[in-house]
Amino acid sequence: MSSVLNLIRLGVPISGGHDQDDPFAGMFTMIVQSDNPGTSGASQFTIPTNGSGYDYVTKAQKVGGGTIDETGGNTGDVTLTFTDGAGQYKVGISGDFPLIIFSNTGDNQKLISIESWGDIVWGNNQSNSFFGCSNLSGIASLSDGHSSVTSLRNFLRNTSLASIDSAFLENAPNVTNLSNFLFGTTLTTESYSNFLVWLEANYNTPAQTFHGGNATYNAAGATARSSLVDTYGWTIADGGSA
């Protein structure tokens, strides 16, 4: 028994499942830089909500290790105060949490990446979620919890994302509003072209009014884009041909 306890103290896994040792398992997780500009303090981060239906808990830990701060019973916005001071933190959310909405305000500049969507069941309307998150540079593809989402209007508007997975929308088959989805965001030509190719092959109906931001497209992207517009009735705005 003592040898097992020693292994645990040393951080050596004693089973095949990684979730057993991950305090953020199953949570919606994001990385934030607490001392970036925002409405909360340099050692804080405010989680923005809207409306009703919330009952959630949070965990936060400095990237690289440290104290795990926890809150519970949250039914609206909550400002987390980090015990270990200013820096970069992993923030996790679980429970009933239908929408996160920065909408170009609050602590939008503190968000760095979305690591996992966790087991959250997201609400139908995800408009403006990450609008204005100008330092957001990484995001996981949508999860099964997005299966009922119908609106992603302004979802990734004015971010720093250079790429998204081509199948980013695969788990959100019911979206009918992609207007200004990437407005002000500039994906690489390769990433945007791959996204167009995937949309044309897998996500062509219903017809959408779609904004691809400032990104340009290559030859394969041009073919897919033309098909979406001419065959499936899409309206697309973007940066044009590379």
C-alpha positions as CSV (number, residue, x, y, z in Angstrom):
1,M,0.0,0.0,0.0
2,S,2.8,2.4,0.9
3,S,4.3,2.0,-2.6
4,V,1.0,2.9,-4.2
5,L,0.7,6.0,-2.0
6,N,4.3,7.0,-3.0
7,L,3.4,6.7,-6.7
8,I,0.4,8.9,-6.2
9,R,2.5,11.5,-4.3
10,L,5.0,11.4,-7.2
11,G,2.2,11.9,-9.7
12,V,2.7,8.5,-11.4
13,P,-0.6,7.3,-12.9
14,I,-1.8,3.9,-11.5
15,S,-4.5,3.3,-14.0
16,G,-5.0,3.6,-17.8
17,G,-7.6,6.4,-17.6
18,H,-6.4,10.0,-17.6
19,D,-9.7,11.4,-16.5
20,Q,-9.2,10.0,-13.0
21,D,-6.3,12.3,-12.3
22,D,-7.6,15.4,-14.2
23,P,-9.5,17.8,-11.9
24,F,-11.0,19.4,-15.0
25,A,-12.3,16.2,-16.6
26,G,-15.7,16.8,-18.2
27,M,-15.6,20.5,-17.8
28,F,-15.8,23.3,-20.3
29,T,-12.2,24.6,-20.1
30,M,-10.6,27.8,-21.3
31,I,-7.2,29.4,-20.9
32,V,-7.2,33.0,-19.7
33,Q,-4.5,35.6,-19.1
34,S,-5.8,37.4,-16.0
35,D,-3.6,40.5,-16.3
36,N,-4.7,41.3,-19.8
37,P,-7.0,44.4,-20.0
38,G,-10.5,43.8,-18.8
39,T,-13.1,45.0,-16.4
40,S,-11.9,42.7,-13.5
41,G,-8.7,43.0,-11.6
42,A,-5.3,41.7,-12.6
43,S,-5.8,38.5,-10.6
44,Q,-9.4,38.0,-11.6
45,F,-11.6,36.8,-14.5
46,T,-15.3,37.4,-14.9
47,I,-17.4,34.7,-16.6
48,P,-20.1,36.4,-18.7
49,T,-23.6,35.0,-18.8
50,N,-27.0,36.1,-20.1
51,G,-30.5,35.2,-19.0
52,S,-31.6,32.3,-16.9
53,G,-31.0,28.5,-16.7
54,Y,-27.6,28.7,-14.9
55,D,-26.4,26.6,-12.0
56,Y,-22.8,25.9,-12.4
57,V,-19.5,25.3,-10.6
58,T,-16.0,26.5,-11.5
59,K,-12.4,25.4,-11.0
60,A,-9.3,27.5,-11.8
61,Q,-5.7,26.6,-11.6
62,K,-2.6,28.5,-12.8
63,V,-1.1,26.9,-15.9
64,G,1.8,24.8,-14.8
65,G,0.2,23.9,-11.4
66,G,-0.8,25.6,-8.2
67,T,-3.9,26.1,-6.0
68,I,-7.2,25.0,-7.4
69,D,-9.8,27.7,-6.7
70,E,-13.4,26.5,-6.7
71,T,-16.8,28.2,-6.7
72,G,-20.3,26.6,-6.7
73,G,-24.0,27.5,-7.0
74,N,-23.4,30.2,-9.6
75,T,-26.6,31.4,-11.3
76,G,-25.2,34.3,-13.3
77,D,-21.9,36.2,-13.9
78,V,-19.2,35.3,-11.5
79,T,-15.8,37.0,-10.9
80,L,-13.1,34.5,-10.0
81,T,-10.3,35.7,-7.8
82,F,-7.1,33.7,-8.2
83,T,-5.3,32.7,-5.1
84,D,-1.9,32.4,-6.9
85,G,-2.0,36.0,-8.3
86,A,-1.9,37.3,-11.8
87,G,-0.9,35.0,-14.7
88,Q,-2.3,32.4,-17.1
89,Y,-5.0,30.1,-15.8
90,K,-7.1,27.2,-16.8
91,V,-10.7,27.9,-16.0
92,G,-13.3,25.0,-15.9
93,I,-17.1,25.2,-15.8
94,S,-19.5,22.3,-15.3
95,G,-23.3,22.1,-14.6
96,D,-26.1,24.0,-16.2
97,F,-24.4,26.6,-18.4
98,P,-26.3,27.4,-21.6
99,L,-24.3,30.3,-22.9
100,I,-21.0,32.2,-22.5
101,I,-21.2,35.6,-24.1
102,F,-18.5,38.2,-24.2
103,S,-20.1,40.3,-26.9
104,N,-17.1,42.6,-27.3
105,T,-17.0,43.7,-23.7
106,G,-16.0,42.7,-20.1
107,D,-13.0,40.5,-19.9
108,N,-13.0,39.6,-23.6
109,Q,-9.3,40.4,-24.0
110,K,-8.3,37.9,-21.3
111,L,-9.5,34.9,-23.2
112,I,-6.6,33.0,-24.9
113,S,-8.1,29.6,-26.0
114,I,-11.0,27.2,-25.6
115,E,-9.5,23.8,-24.7
116,S,-12.6,21.7,-24.4
117,W,-16.3,22.1,-24.4
118,G,-16.8,19.4,-21.8
119,D,-20.1,17.8,-21.1
120,I,-22.0,21.1,-21.2
121,V,-25.4,21.1,-23.1
122,W,-25.4,24.5,-24.9
123,G,-28.4,26.6,-25.6
124,N,-30.0,27.1,-29.0
125,N,-28.6,30.7,-29.4
126,Q,-24.9,31.1,-29.2
127,S,-24.7,34.5,-31.0
128,N,-22.0,36.8,-29.9
129,S,-20.3,34.3,-27.7
130,F,-16.7,35.2,-28.5
131,F,-17.3,38.4,-30.4
132,G,-14.4,40.7,-29.6
133,C,-12.1,38.1,-28.0
134,S,-9.2,39.7,-29.7
135,N,-6.6,37.4,-28.1
136,L,-8.4,34.2,-28.7
137,S,-6.0,32.1,-30.8
138,G,-7.1,28.5,-30.3
139,I,-10.5,26.8,-30.2
140,A,-11.7,23.2,-30.0
141,S,-14.2,22.0,-32.6
142,L,-17.8,22.1,-31.3
143,S,-19.0,19.2,-29.2
144,D,-22.1,16.9,-29.1
145,G,-23.4,19.5,-26.6
146,H,-23.9,21.8,-29.5
147,S,-26.4,19.5,-31.3
148,S,-29.4,21.8,-30.7
149,V,-27.6,25.1,-31.5
150,T,-29.4,27.1,-34.3
151,S,-27.5,30.4,-34.3
152,L,-23.7,31.1,-34.4
153,R,-24.1,34.7,-35.5
154,N,-21.0,36.7,-34.6
155,F,-19.7,33.6,-32.9
156,L,-16.0,34.1,-33.8
157,R,-16.1,37.7,-34.8
158,N,-13.0,39.8,-34.3
159,T,-10.7,37.1,-32.8
160,S,-7.1,36.3,-33.4
161,L,-7.8,32.8,-34.7
162,A,-5.6,31.8,-37.6
163,S,-7.1,28.3,-38.1
164,I,-10.1,26.2,-37.1
165,D,-10.6,22.5,-37.7
166,S,-12.2,22.0,-41.2
167,A,-15.0,20.0,-39.4
168,F,-15.5,22.6,-36.7
169,L,-19.3,22.5,-37.2
170,E,-19.7,18.7,-37.5
171,N,-21.4,18.3,-34.1
172,A,-23.8,21.3,-34.7
173,P,-26.0,20.1,-37.6
174,N,-28.9,22.4,-36.9
175,V,-27.4,25.8,-37.3
176,T,-29.4,28.1,-39.5
177,N,-27.6,31.4,-38.8
178,L,-23.9,31.8,-39.6
179,S,-24.1,35.6,-40.3
180,N,-20.9,37.4,-39.4
181,F,-19.5,34.1,-38.1
182,L,-15.9,35.0,-38.8
183,F,-16.3,38.8,-39.4
184,G,-13.0,40.6,-38.7
185,T,-11.1,37.3,-38.1
186,T,-8.4,36.2,-40.6
187,L,-7.9,32.5,-41.0
188,T,-5.0,31.3,-43.1
189,T,-5.8,30.6,-46.7
190,E,-5.3,26.9,-46.1
191,S,-7.5,26.8,-43.1
192,Y,-10.3,28.8,-44.7
193,S,-10.1,26.9,-47.9
194,N,-10.3,23.5,-46.1
195,F,-13.3,24.9,-44.1
196,L,-15.1,25.8,-47.4
197,V,-14.4,22.4,-48.9
198,W,-15.9,20.7,-45.8
199,L,-18.9,23.0,-45.8
200,E,-19.6,22.3,-49.4
201,A,-19.4,18.5,-48.9
202,N,-21.1,18.2,-45.5
203,Y,-23.0,21.3,-44.5
204,N,-24.4,22.8,-47.7
205,T,-28.1,23.0,-46.7
206,P,-29.9,25.0,-45.6
207,A,-28.6,28.0,-47.6
208,Q,-26.7,30.4,-45.3
209,T,-25.6,34.0,-45.3
210,F,-22.0,33.4,-44.2
211,H,-19.1,35.8,-43.4
212,G,-15.7,34.2,-43.7
213,G,-13.9,37.3,-42.3
214,N,-10.8,38.6,-44.0
215,A,-9.6,35.2,-45.2
216,T,-8.7,34.4,-48.8
217,Y,-9.2,31.0,-50.5
218,N,-7.1,28.8,-52.8
219,A,-8.3,27.0,-55.9
220,A,-9.9,24.1,-54.0
221,G,-11.6,26.7,-51.8
222,A,-12.8,28.6,-54.8
223,T,-14.5,25.5,-56.3
224,A,-16.2,24.8,-53.0
225,R,-17.3,28.4,-52.6
226,S,-18.7,28.6,-56.1
227,S,-20.7,25.5,-55.5
228,L,-22.1,26.8,-52.2
229,V,-23.2,30.0,-53.9
230,D,-24.3,28.8,-57.3
231,T,-25.7,25.3,-56.4
232,Y,-26.9,25.7,-52.8
233,G,-27.8,29.4,-52.7
234,W,-25.4,30.6,-50.1
235,T,-24.4,34.3,-49.8
236,I,-20.7,34.5,-48.8
237,A,-18.5,37.4,-47.9
238,D,-14.7,37.0,-47.3
239,G,-11.3,38.3,-48.4
240,G,-11.6,36.9,-52.0
241,S,-9.2,34.8,-54.0
242,A,-5.6,34.4,-52.7
